[in-house]
């Protein structure tokens, strides 16, 4: 199944800045001098939906296990090559569509949406496999050339699974100015994806409103420009803008009522500030991200983290808040009219009377909070990493009032990470 893939280069910039233990010297890293072999194991587990929010199907949701291997190899002081391979397994249940809850009088209660779920494990229903079980393999290869005052990077990535293939590539440039106190970076990337059902029977409560064509696919063209500036020995500020343009089959193949525009253009602004406090051997990281697209979705993300060093240990507590508006074509009951009359009871006027529609909770208006904690044990030449993250999405986390009902498919999850980095 399709996974959300953030703008890789802009996120890489933020990740690189987040890795700083202090803030001094250059605003960008020079060519690496050590080779690194890394391993990460991640367990992602979504909490079950409350029973009173489920109309049928299994309340259990996704459980994902990821094993990732990566290597970074410097060559001749001018080059760095990076390779990554990831293996991921996914199982669980997912919301198919929403229906109003039954009422005592034999009618339905449109103020109480419930989710129709898929099965929790693979099994057949009316000849169709209703449980979700996926296996994905993806990899990437990157090369960076460092020259006096800058660098040039390129990368290629692929991802393959039972019903989705993706290939992507990108190119980016970095240039230092003002005695390496300022770094300007820019880049572009392109991906080409294919979407398909593995066979005629392997459908997981498939989309009945926007059928997947035999040649379904989509492309994503994106670009970014960023600037970082050292403000002093203990402070650095970073900013960037990015865009992306998706085209193709953008509807969800596993939502019953889901028909989305074939184009989605998005614009993002990122701002980051790093402040190192020598007395406490730690650095505060503050980040803000604004997102806006032509589907009507806009969002803001605020995050704060403290990177605290104590002897051979580094502690990283973090907090993130996210809030977004709903897509213009979203409704918690995509198969019903706005006045609550079922399409089949409305003189045969089907949901397709609207050009686009979706009841996907990810397109609703909601807020989310994430609390995380990471520990790094630096035992040269090996670093050990443990991380735990808890995420909760809720409509009540948004400021102000909304006329939209809270969707039953909002997510609550925990994510555990174990990792080891060996440098030589």
N, C-alpha and C positions, 0 to 999 in steps of 0.2 A: 504494500500500500504506500501511497505517497507520503513522504515526510516533509515537514517544513524545513527549508534550508535557508538560513540567514545569509545576508550578503557577506561572503567569506572574508574578503579583504578588509572591509571596514571592521568586522568583528575581530579579525586578527590584530588590527591596530589596537583596539581596546584591550585585547588579551595580553598583548606585549607590554602595554603600559601598566596593566594590572600586575604583571609579574615583577615590577620594580620593587626592590626592598627599600630603597631610598631614592631620592631625586637629586642627582648631581651629575656633572659631566655632560655627555652628549644626550641629545633628545632622541636619538635613534641608536640602535645597537650596531656595532661594527661587525665585520665578518666573524662568525663563531670560530673559536680556537679549539673546542673540544667536540668530539663525536659523542652522540647521545643515543642510547637505546631505551625505549620507553614501552611500558605496558599499562593499560588501563582496563579495569573491569567495572562495569556500571550495572546496577540493578535499579530499574525504574518500575514503580508499582503504583497504579491508580487505585484509590479507594472505591469500594462498591457504591453504587447509587442507593440512596435510601429506598426501602421497599415501597413506600407510598408514592414514590415518583416513577415507578415502573409499571407500565400497563401489561407487558408480557415480555418473555425472554428472560435472560439471566442478568442479575444485578451486578455481577462481577465485571471488572473492566480490564484494561490492558496490563500485562506484565511483560516487561522487555528486559532482556539480558544482552549485554554488549561486551565483546572482547575486542580490544584495539591494540595493535602493535605498530610502532612507528620508529623511525631512525632518522637522525640528522648527521650528515657527514661533511665536514669542511674539507676543501681540497685546495692546496697551494696558497692559502691565505686570501684567495680571491673568489672562490666559489663555495657554495653550500648546496648540497642536494638533500632533499627530504622525501621520504616515502612513508606511506601509511596504509595499513590494511585493517579492515574492520569486519567483524562477523556479528550479526545481530539476529536474535530470535524473538518473536512476538506472539503472544497468545492472549485470548480474552474475549470480551464482548464489547460491542460498540452500539450507540444509539442509531437506529435506522430512520425513524421519524417520530413525531410527537402527535399525541391525540389528547382530547379533553378527558378528564377523569369522569367515571360514571357518577351520576347523582342518585339520591334515594328514590326519586320519583320515576326512575326508569329512563330519564333523559341524561344529558351530559352537562358537566360543569366546566364552562369555558374559562373559569378563573383558576383552574387547577390542571396545568399541562402535565402529562405523563409521557415517558419515553417507551417506544417499542424497541426492544433490544434484540441483537443477534444472540446466538448461543454462545456459551463460554468456551466450549471445546468443539473441535470439528465433529460434525454429525450431519445427517441428511434429513431434510424436511421438504416434502413434495419434490423429491429428486434433486434438491439443491443443498449444497454444503452451507450450513448456517453458522458454524463456529469459525473463529478467526485464528489462523495459525500461519505465520509468515516467517520466511528466512531470507535475510538480506546480506549481501556481501558488497562492500564498496572499498575502493582504494583511491589513492591519489599519489601523484609524483610532482615534485616541484624543484626548480633550480633557480638559484639567485647568484648573480654576478655582482661583486662589490668593486667599485672603483673609487678613486679619490673624490670624496664629496657626494657619493650617492650609490645607488644600487638599482639593478633591473631584475625583476622576478617574473617567472612564468610557472604555470601549473596546469596539470591535466588530472581530471577525476572521473571515475565511473561508479555506478551503483546498479546492481541487478537484484531482482527479487521475483517472486512468482508472477506478478502482474504489472511490473514497472521496471523500465530500464532508463538510465539517465547517463549522459555524457556531457562533460563541461570542460571549459578551459578558460584561462585568464592571463592577463599581462598587467604588471604594475611597475611604477617607477618611483624612486625616492631621490630627493635632492636636498643637500644641506646648504644653508646660507648663514651669514653673520657668524662666522667662526663656530659653526656647528651648533649654534644656539637655536636655530630654527630649521625645521624639516618640513618640506612640502612633498606630499605623495599623491599619486593619481593612478587609477587603474580601470580596466574594463574586464568583463567576463561574459561568457555566453554558455547556455546549456540547452540541450536538445533531449527531450524526454519522450518515451513511448509508453502508452497505457493500454493494457489489454487484460482480458480474462484468460486464465491459464487454460481452461477448457470449458465446454458448454455447461458442465454441471458444477464447476467450482465457482459459484457465485455466492457471495455473502450478503443476502438481502439486497440485491442489486438495485440500482437506480431505475425506476420505472417511468420517470418523467422526462429524462434526457438520456436516452440510451447511448451506450458507449459504441461509437462506430469502429469498424475494423481497423481503420488507420488512425485511431485517436493518438494525439500527441500534443505537446506544447513546447514552446521555446521561452527562454528568459534572457533578455539582454540587460546588463546592469553596468553601472559605472560609479566611481566615487572620486572625490578629491578631499584631502585633509591637510591640516597644518598643525604642527606642535611647536610650542615655544617654551624655552626655559626662562622662568621669571626670576630665578635666583638659585642659590645652592640647594634649596629645599622645596622648590615649587616648580610645577610644570603644568601647562594648560594645553589641551588638545581639542580640536574641533574638526568636524567634517560634514559633508553632505553627500548623499548618494541617491541614485534613482534606479528603478527597475521597470522593465516593460515586458509583461507576460502576454503571450498570444497562444491560442489553441483551445483545446478542450479543458476548461477550468472547472467544470462541474465535478462534484464528488461522485465517483462511480458507485459508492456504497451508501448513499442516502436516497431514500425512496422518492422524495419530492425535492429536487435540487436542480435548478437550471440557472447557470450564472453567465454573465457576459463573457465573450471570447477574448476580451482584452482587459488587462489590469495594469494600470500605470501607478507607480508609487514613488513617493519622495520622502527622504529621511534626513533629519538633522541630528548630529551627535555632538555633545559637549562633555568634556571630562576635565577634572582638576585633581592633581596629586599634591599632597602636602606631607613632607617628611618631618618628623619630630625626633631629633637626635636623642633627647633625654629619655624618651620611652622606647627608642629603637623600633619605631613603627611608622607607617605611612597611612594616612587617610586617603581613600579613593572615593570621589564623588562623580556620579555620571548622570546625565540626562539625555533622553532620546525622544524625539518627536517624529511621528509617522503620519502620513496622509496619503490616501489613494482615491482613484476616481470611482470606487464602489461606495463611497460615503463613509469609509472607516477612517477614523483618526485616533491616534493613541499617544499617551505620554508614559514614559518609564523613568522613575527615579530610583537610583540605587546608591548605597553607601556601604563601604567595607573598610575594615581596619586590618592591615598587614603588620602584625606584631611579632618581632623577633625576640627570642629568649634562649640564649646559648645556642644549642643545635636545633631548636624547634622554631617553627613559624606557625602562629595561630591566625586564622582569618575568619572572624565572624562577619556576616553580611546580612543586609536587608534590602529587598527590592519591592517597589510598588508599581503596578501597571494598571492603567485604565483606558478603555476604548469605547468609542461610539459604535452603533450598529450599522451594518451595511444597509443601503437604501432599499434593497429588495428582501431584507430579512423579516420574517414573522415567525413567532413561536409555533403557529399552526399554518404551515405552508400550504396544506391542502384544503383549507377553509377560507371562505370569504372573510373580509374584515369585520362584517357584521355577525359572524359566527354561524353562518349557514353552510352546511356541508355541500361541496360541489355537486355530489350526486343527487342532492335534494334540491338543487337550485336550477330546475328546468334543464338539466343536462349540461350546464355551463361548467366546464372543468377548470382545474387550477391553472391550466395552460392559457387561460384568458389573460394572465399577466405575462409580460415578456420574460421576466426573470423572477425567481423565487427561491427561498432556502429557509430551512429551520435549523440549520447547523448552529450549535451554541457558540462556536468559535467566531461567528459573524454577528453575534448579539452584542448589546452593550453590557459590559461587566467590568469589575475591578478584580485584581488579584494581588496577593501578598506572598512573598517568598522569604523564608528565613534559612540561612545556611551557615555551616561551620566547617572549616577545613583545617587540618593539621598536617604540616610537612616536617618530617624528621630528616635533617641533613646529616647524613653519615657518609661523608666522602669515601669512595666515589659514587655512593648510592644515595638517592633521595627516596624516602617512603612517603606516600600521600594517602590520607584518609579524608573523605568528605561526606557530608550528610546535608540534604536539602529537603525542605518541606514547603509545598506550594498549595495554596487554597484560593480558588476563584469564587466570587460571590457578587451578585448584582448589588448587594447592600454596601459593597466597598466603594461604589461610585458616589461622588458628592452630588447633591441635588436629587431631584425626583425624575422618574422616567415613566412614560405611559406603557412601556413594554413589560410583559410578564417575565418572571425569571425562568429561563429554560432549565429543564431537568438534566441537561447534559454537561453542565459546567464541571470542571475537573478539580479533584484534590489528589495530590500525589506526594510520594516520598522518593528520593533518589539517593542511593548509596554508591560511593565511588572508592575503589582501591587502586593505587597505582605505584609504580616503581620506575625511577629514572636512573640509568647507569651511565656515567660519563667517563670517558677515557681518552 
